[in-house]
């Protein structure tokens, strides 16, 4: 039981991931879908950061008395992923603005109804 509770960061990742996934699947509003994708993306960031942490490890700077180092690669990858995520979110929001101008709505059902009628 203490092992399950000791891995609380992974439980947080699972909850955030399923929350983001549910938001993307269940909501018809395009803005809410983008927010759901960002929540999902944040959970992946937390997962990689959690896996990169080494208990008792220090920064990978060689000093006397330290023999366990944390891997810096997950942190570097997450920094890159954050930049890509921000750019993707900006493009998605720009597309939603254009969809709103073209259809007058950001709700999927209303957009599909207009497409079928027109």
Backbone torsions as a table, in degrees:
resi	resn	phi	psi	omega
1	UNK	NA	-39.3	-179.9
2	UNK	-67.7	-26.9	177.0
3	UNK	-66.8	-41.2	179.8
4	UNK	-65.9	-43.1	179.8
5	UNK	-73.1	-25.6	179.4
6	UNK	-72.1	-17.9	179.5
7	UNK	-102.0	41.1	-175.5
8	UNK	-61.3	-30.9	-179.7
9	UNK	-63.0	-35.1	177.6
10	UNK	-71.3	-33.3	176.0
11	UNK	-66.3	-38.6	177.0
12	UNK	-64.2	-40.9	177.3
13	UNK	-60.2	-45.0	-179.2
14	UNK	-63.3	-44.7	-179.9
15	UNK	-63.0	-46.2	179.0
16	UNK	-63.7	-40.8	-178.9
17	UNK	-64.1	-44.6	-179.7
18	UNK	-70.7	-32.5	176.1
19	UNK	-64.8	-46.5	178.1
20	UNK	-64.0	-42.0	179.1
21	UNK	-63.3	-44.0	178.7
22	UNK	-62.9	-40.2	179.6
23	UNK	-63.2	-40.8	179.3
24	UNK	-66.8	-41.4	-175.4
25	UNK	-78.0	-41.8	-168.4
26	UNK	-89.1	-21.0	-174.5
27	UNK	-96.3	145.8	178.4
28	UNK	-99.0	-13.1	-179.5
29	UNK	-78.9	127.9	-176.1
30	UNK	-65.8	-34.7	177.4
31	UNK	-64.3	-42.9	178.6
32	UNK	-64.5	-33.9	176.5
33	UNK	-65.0	-40.6	178.0
34	UNK	-64.4	-41.0	177.3
35	UNK	-63.3	-41.2	176.9
36	UNK	-61.4	-40.8	176.9
37	UNK	-64.3	-37.6	178.0
38	UNK	-67.4	-37.8	176.2
39	UNK	-64.3	-44.2	177.9
40	UNK	-59.8	-44.6	-179.8
41	UNK	-62.9	-40.2	178.1
42	UNK	-63.0	-37.7	178.3
43	UNK	-64.4	-36.6	177.1
44	UNK	-66.7	-39.1	176.1
45	UNK	-58.9	-47.7	-179.9
46	UNK	-62.2	-36.5	178.8
47	UNK	-62.3	-48.9	-179.3
48	UNK	-65.8	-39.9	179.1
49	UNK	-65.6	-39.0	178.5
50	UNK	-64.5	-38.6	-179.6
51	UNK	-72.3	-26.7	-177.9
52	UNK	-80.2	-14.1	-178.8
53	UNK	-78.3	129.6	177.0
54	UNK	-110.5	122.7	-179.9
55	UNK	-63.7	124.5	-179.5
56	UNK	82.9	0.4	-179.1
57	UNK	-85.4	153.5	177.9
58	UNK	-116.1	177.2	175.3
59	UNK	-61.5	147.9	-175.5
60	UNK	-75.3	60.8	174.7
61	UNK	-118.2	119.2	-173.3
62	UNK	-71.5	123.3	176.8
63	UNK	-139.7	162.9	176.0
64	UNK	-69.3	137.5	175.4
65	UNK	92.7	-5.3	178.4
66	UNK	-114.4	131.3	178.3
67	UNK	-128.5	-4.5	178.8
68	UNK	-119.1	125.6	-177.0
69	UNK	-124.2	146.4	174.8
70	UNK	-81.6	149.6	179.8
71	UNK	-81.4	122.5	-179.6
72	UNK	-81.4	-11.5	-175.6
73	UNK	-60.4	-44.3	178.1
74	UNK	-59.7	-37.4	179.3
75	UNK	-66.0	-40.6	178.9
76	UNK	-65.8	-42.8	178.8
77	UNK	-63.9	-37.6	180.0
78	UNK	-68.6	-39.0	176.5
79	UNK	-59.6	-42.6	176.9
80	UNK	-65.0	-41.7	-179.6
81	UNK	-65.6	-34.5	178.0
82	UNK	-64.5	-43.4	179.0
83	UNK	-63.6	-44.0	178.3
84	UNK	-64.8	-39.3	178.8
85	UNK	-63.5	-40.5	178.0
86	UNK	-65.2	-42.7	178.9
87	UNK	-64.8	-41.8	178.9
88	UNK	-64.3	-41.1	177.9
89	UNK	-64.0	-40.5	178.6
90	UNK	-63.3	-42.5	178.2
91	UNK	-65.7	-42.0	179.3
92	UNK	-62.5	-42.6	178.3
93	UNK	-66.2	-36.4	176.1
94	UNK	-64.4	-39.0	176.6
95	UNK	-65.7	-38.3	178.1
96	UNK	-64.7	-38.3	176.9
97	UNK	-61.5	-44.0	178.9
98	UNK	-66.2	-38.3	176.7
99	UNK	-64.2	-40.8	178.4
100	UNK	-63.1	-40.2	177.9
101	UNK	-66.0	-38.5	-176.2
102	UNK	-77.6	-39.1	-173.1
103	UNK	-111.3	-14.2	-180.0
104	UNK	77.9	12.9	-178.6
105	UNK	-157.1	158.4	173.0
106	UNK	-116.3	12.2	177.2
107	UNK	-91.0	130.2	-177.5
108	UNK	-59.2	-43.0	-177.2
109	UNK	-61.5	-42.4	-179.7
110	UNK	-68.4	-37.2	178.9
111	UNK	-67.3	-44.0	177.3
112	UNK	-63.6	-39.0	178.8
113	UNK	-63.2	-40.9	178.3
114	UNK	-67.1	-36.8	178.4
115	UNK	-66.0	-41.1	179.8
116	UNK	-71.1	-34.8	-179.0
117	UNK	-76.2	-32.1	-172.1
118	UNK	-100.5	NA	NA
